[in-house]
Amino acid sequence: MPTRTKTQYFVETLAHGMARIAAAHYPKPVIVRMSDFKTNEYAKLIGGAAFEPKEENPMLGWRGSSRYYSEEYRAGFALECQAVRQAREAIGLDNIIIMIPFCRTLGEADKVLAELAANGLVRGEHGLEVYVMAEIPSNVLLAKEFGERFDGFSIGSNDLTQLVLGVDRDSGRLHALFDERDEAVTTAIAQLLSAAQKSGKHTGNLRSGTQRSSRVCPLPGRARH
């Protein structure tokens, strides 16, 4: 048996991990979120510190979508895309939906979709759907425009709460202020769900916190769980 390269090992291991989950639920859709490690989290991995910049606030730094089209991480994202293609096309689990995290602007959304396409993952081809995490106020304020670029939203209430309320979710001192049920947060979620419902986009929750709030329930949208 020929020895696998490190690249092959990474792609095959990631693809088989996705496939195992997708196969268990086939033909129901399974949403796979692309990488969203922060720089301090990557730095803690073996060898990571040699490549990651040190940031004062990694939570708001170089993470999610901003990495995918950057020269420093583009090759890494290409491997993630190879793994998704292998799971969907070679293994045949076309129930896998891609989800893009921490997408700050419409321009960034366009760049990420272009990177996906350059790596053979074209939204709409072979039934491929691409969702976006709704976890930044810009995703809510421009829900209609983001909805024109993506097939659905997954609400990330942790980051959305952090950014709507201006509370560092890792701060023990501010723990009492971090509340996913705060009216400002639930109003933002309701606004997003309303926009998604009007455009017929699928919605879902990444966290259970939003499910505890009855103030969000009147606007179910088209949920996929």
C-alpha positions in Angstrom: 0.0 0.0 0.0 1.5 3.4 -1.0 2.3 5.8 1.8 -0.2 8.7 2.0 1.2 12.2 2.0 0.3 14.6 4.8 -2.1 16.4 2.5 -3.9 13.2 1.6 -4.1 12.1 5.2 -5.6 15.5 6.2 -8.2 15.5 3.4 -9.2 11.8 3.7 -9.5 12.0 7.5 -11.6 15.1 7.4 -13.7 13.7 4.5 -14.4 10.4 6.3 -15.3 12.3 9.5 -17.9 14.3 7.6 -19.1 11.3 5.7 -19.7 9.3 8.9 -22.0 11.9 10.2 -23.7 12.6 6.9 -24.3 8.9 6.2 -26.0 8.5 9.6 -28.6 11.0 8.6 -28.8 10.5 4.9 -30.8 11.7 2.9 -31.6 14.4 5.5 -29.4 17.5 5.2 -26.3 17.7 7.3 -24.7 21.2 7.8 -20.9 21.3 7.9 -19.4 24.5 9.3 -16.1 25.4 7.7 -13.2 26.2 10.1 -13.6 29.0 12.6 -10.6 28.7 14.9 -9.3 31.9 16.3 -5.6 32.7 16.1 -5.0 31.9 19.8 -6.7 28.5 19.3 -4.6 27.7 16.2 -1.5 28.8 18.1 -2.1 26.1 20.8 -2.0 23.3 18.2 1.3 21.6 17.6 3.4 23.9 15.5 0.7 26.5 15.4 2.5 29.3 17.3 5.1 29.6 14.5 2.4 30.6 12.0 -0.2 32.6 13.9 -0.1 36.3 14.6 -0.6 37.4 18.2 -3.8 39.5 18.5 -5.1 41.6 21.4 -8.6 40.3 20.8 -8.7 37.1 18.8 -12.5 36.9 19.1 -12.7 39.9 16.8 -9.6 39.1 14.8 -8.4 36.9 11.9 -11.0 34.2 12.0 -13.7 32.6 9.9 -14.3 34.0 6.4 -11.4 36.4 6.5 -8.9 33.5 6.6 -10.3 31.7 3.5 -9.2 34.2 0.9 -6.1 35.4 2.6 -2.7 34.4 1.1 -1.7 33.0 4.5 -4.5 30.5 4.8 -5.9 30.1 1.2 -4.1 26.8 0.7 -5.5 25.5 4.0 -9.0 26.4 3.0 -8.4 24.6 -0.3 -7.8 21.4 1.7 -11.0 21.9 3.6 -12.8 22.2 0.2 -11.1 19.1 -1.1 -12.5 17.2 1.9 -16.0 18.4 1.3 -15.8 17.5 -2.4 -14.5 14.0 -1.5 -17.4 13.5 1.0 -20.0 14.8 -1.4 -18.8 13.6 -4.8 -16.5 10.6 -4.3 -18.3 9.1 -1.4 -21.7 10.3 -2.6 -23.1 12.1 0.4 -24.6 15.0 -1.4 -26.8 15.8 1.6 -23.8 17.9 3.0 -24.5 21.6 3.1 -21.6 24.1 3.6 -21.9 26.7 6.3 -19.7 29.8 6.3 -18.9 31.4 9.7 -18.1 34.9 10.7 -18.7 36.6 7.4 -18.5 40.3 8.1 -19.5 42.1 4.9 -21.1 41.4 1.5 -17.8 41.9 -0.2 -16.3 39.2 2.0 -19.2 36.9 1.2 -18.5 37.3 -2.5 -14.8 36.6 -2.0 -15.5 33.4 0.0 -18.0 32.2 -2.6 -15.4 32.8 -5.3 -12.8 30.8 -3.3 -15.3 27.9 -3.0 -16.0 28.0 -6.7 -12.2 28.1 -7.5 -12.0 24.9 -5.4 -14.8 23.1 -7.3 -17.6 24.0 -4.9 -20.0 26.1 -6.8 -23.2 27.1 -5.1 -26.1 25.5 -7.0 -24.1 22.9 -8.8 -24.7 19.2 -8.0 -27.3 20.4 -5.5 -24.8 22.3 -3.4 -26.2 24.7 -0.8 -24.2 27.2 1.1 -25.4 28.7 4.3 -24.0 31.6 6.3 -23.7 32.0 10.1 -25.9 34.9 11.3 -23.7 36.0 14.2 -22.7 39.5 13.4 -25.0 42.6 13.4 -24.2 43.2 9.7 -25.7 39.8 8.9 -29.0 41.0 10.5 -29.0 44.5 9.1 -28.3 43.3 5.6 -30.1 40.0 5.9 -31.8 40.5 2.5 -28.5 41.1 0.8 -26.8 38.2 2.5 -29.8 36.0 1.6 -29.2 36.8 -2.1 -25.8 35.2 -1.7 -26.5 32.2 0.5 -29.2 29.6 0.7 -29.9 29.8 4.4 -28.9 31.2 7.8 -27.7 29.5 11.0 -28.0 31.8 14.0 -24.9 31.9 16.2 -26.4 33.4 19.3 -23.1 33.4 21.2 -21.3 35.8 18.9 -24.4 37.7 18.1 -25.1 38.3 21.8 -21.4 39.4 22.3 -21.5 41.9 19.4 -25.1 43.2 20.0 -24.5 43.8 23.7 -20.8 44.7 23.4 -19.9 42.0 26.0 -16.8 39.8 25.9 -18.3 36.4 26.2 -15.1 35.1 27.9 -15.1 37.8 30.6 -16.0 36.4 34.0 -16.5 39.9 35.3 -19.3 40.6 32.7 -20.9 37.2 32.9 -24.1 38.6 34.3 -24.6 40.9 31.3 -24.1 38.1 28.7 -27.7 37.0 28.1 -29.0 35.6 24.9 -32.5 36.4 26.0 -31.8 40.1 26.3 -34.4 42.1 24.3 -31.8 43.6 22.0 -30.6 40.1 21.0 -34.1 38.6 20.6 -35.1 41.6 18.5 -32.1 41.1 16.3 -33.0 37.4 15.9 -36.6 38.2 15.1 -35.5 40.7 12.5 -33.3 38.2 10.8 -36.0 35.5 10.9 -38.5 37.9 9.4 -36.2 38.7 6.5 -35.4 35.1 6.0 -39.1 34.2 6.0 -39.8 36.8 3.4 -37.1 35.5 1.1 -37.9 31.9 1.7 -34.5 31.1 3.2 -33.9 28.3 5.7 -33.0 29.2 9.2 -31.7 27.3 12.2 -30.0 27.7 15.6 -26.5 26.8 16.3 -27.0 27.3 20.1 -29.9 26.3 22.3 -30.1 29.7 24.0 -32.4 31.2 21.4 -34.7 28.3 21.7 -35.4 29.2 25.3 -36.8 32.6 24.4 -40.5 32.6 23.6 -40.0 36.1 22.1 -38.5 34.6 19.0 -41.0 31.8 18.5 -43.6 33.7 16.4 -41.2 33.8 13.4 -40.1 30.2 12.7 -39.0 30.8 9.1 -38.1 27.6 7.3 -36.0 25.8 9.8 -33.7 22.9 9.3 -32.3 21.2 12.4 
